[in-house]
Amino acid sequence: MDGHPHHSIRSAGTYNINMRLLVSLCLFSGFVLAQSGFDPTALDRSANPCVDFYQYACGAWMGSNPVPNDHSRWGRFDALQERNRTMLQNILETASAPSPARSAVDQKIGDFYAACMDEKTIDARGLAPLQADLARIRGLRDKAAVTDTVVRMYRAGFAPFFRFSSEPDAKDSTHVIAGLDQGGLGLPDRDYYFKTDEKSVKIRAQYLEHVQKMFELMGVAPASAASQAKAVIALETALAKDSLDRVSRRDPEKLYHKMTVKDLASLAPAFDWTKFFQGVGAPAIQSLNVDVPLFVKAFDAVLTATSLDDLKSYLTWNLLRDSTDVLPGKFEQESFNFYGKTLQGQKELAARWKRCVNLTDGQLPDALGCQFVEKTLGEEGMRRTHEMVNEIEKALAQDIQSIDWMTPKTKEQALVKLHAVINKIGSKEHWLDYASVKVARNDAFGNAERTSEFELQRQLAKIGKPLDKQDWEMSQPTVNAYYDPQENDINFPAGILQPPFWDNQMDDAVNYGAIGAVIGHELTHGFDDQGRQFDAQGNLRDWWTEEDAKAFDQRADCIVQQYGSFTAVDDVHLNGKLTLGENTADNGGLRLAYGALMDRLAGKEPPSRDGFTAEQRFFLGWGQIWCENRTDESARMRAQTDPHSPGKQRVDGVVSNMPEFQKAFACGAGQPMVRNPACRVW
Ligand SMILES: [Zn+2]
């Protein structure tokens, strides 16, 4: 839902509706006993690699790694993230032990974690921490006063109705401006409010029940709770109606409407925008980007047409929904029942310590990430990754020069863009200082509010200033990576620079198929259907000739058709357009890594290992980073919301487009892993 596009290698591990966790953080890698990069015992040798390569590469792993009860998806990314989480737990347990020798940073993260772990105090306080806000909502006398309440909620980390933050100006990426985007929904996507298939209708009914139960847990009588829940969903449905769908949101031009605050006020006169901007602490602004003007109009209509009582119900619901992680257990359990169990098929709420590690990582990312990097970042991993990035950038330059569908003029521009890519690898250089944030050992709720406000003010303070490209959008212990088209940079947190993605015990072939392909994936994002619309400076500017753009679209359409034919679960297909950017990046990424590996081998065939040639091990390295299982519910939800394809399609979709794979495994025409004609963009 973020207007500022990022292209990660993978979606977040858990779906989190909590708005205050949308902004992320800091790092890592290491000496821990990690699972080796290539695992011969994961193979299903009874499968035919030319018929179902994913089954061949991952079959035994899948059989022995069912989804744990506290997850909705379990793959090798998750296993590594779980290991990182244990390291973070150790850091936090140590930091939370009271000691006069504690550093200021240890006090922040240690007491934040301890307060979160203190369920006894949280239960005893009940809804007391929310009372002032609840009373303010109850006491609203007219709609003009709604602005003040929205301001107050925003400052505490909530985001009713819409999203407001800073973002680089898409057409002048050196400057940061204010951005107003659609938001305000409690279901994972706008389509959830309108789909008429049996499952979707049922989920809406379960959502209604859930909202009602949350009101009842607050002490509202069942009849009133039921009518309030209905009002909430009616309001959200009205907001959803004019929200832009996910495929449309992939087009950056559709999200760019710079206008004056005066224009905004005439688009939505029912809300006092000037008061809101001042109230949340934004610097004085004359103009801003309104991502979806139609949505803002819809918001205005909602505000005008909805009764004050129903607006109160909606604001109360927002408060409750996004606070459950620091409210008494019954609220958290009920929230999990819907968002975890119903939507994603997760059987059990994760252990308290895991949720508190996640919350600390989300709210104080640099304080925790800094220590994680100190303890884990391996110099050799950093060095090798840097080296590989250079080699893969070289492979992309060669690829651009050699393709036959692009004219020299556009090729020249593409190379300018490639050479301007900034590589951020391993760890951030400047850590945020949380000295001004009060963290109290007995106040989990207040800690969450104060750290949210700190982050909001940090984001808003960027407005009107030059873009700071040193900042990261992911915490350093995160097992992920991303490309940012407006910064034209690739970002690899320390978290992913370890086995099975990179392993110094492994031969080059496996490492290139794993972390090499991830690097190639992020680089290719600069040249996918979305990234290609930004230039070397990160500006939304068309640098393509018309005929080259057409040639690109034709090739991209092959990928849209290919992945759109894949099934996620039951009769649910992948959305070829939603996943186009990621699939393009996977296909380009593995091919670039292959090219770089071939350059490195320079025609010398290394001895085979574990019974496989270097080429075979390269493809097995790729296949095995995607070994995973997911619940049916999670597969269904992700098919609608996740721009990344599931592991099986990521692996089989790419190798079936590569003659190099077919040669490595001696596959013949007509076999499933030999696609004819093959799709290829890069
Ligand atoms: Zn990606």
Boltz pocket constraint, residues with backbone or C-beta under 6 A from the ligand:
constraints:
  - pocket:
      binder: B
      contacts: [[A, 7], [A, 8], [A, 9], [A, 10], [A, 481], [A, 521], [A, 522], [A, 525], [A, 581], [A, 582], [A, 585]]
      max_distance: 6.0
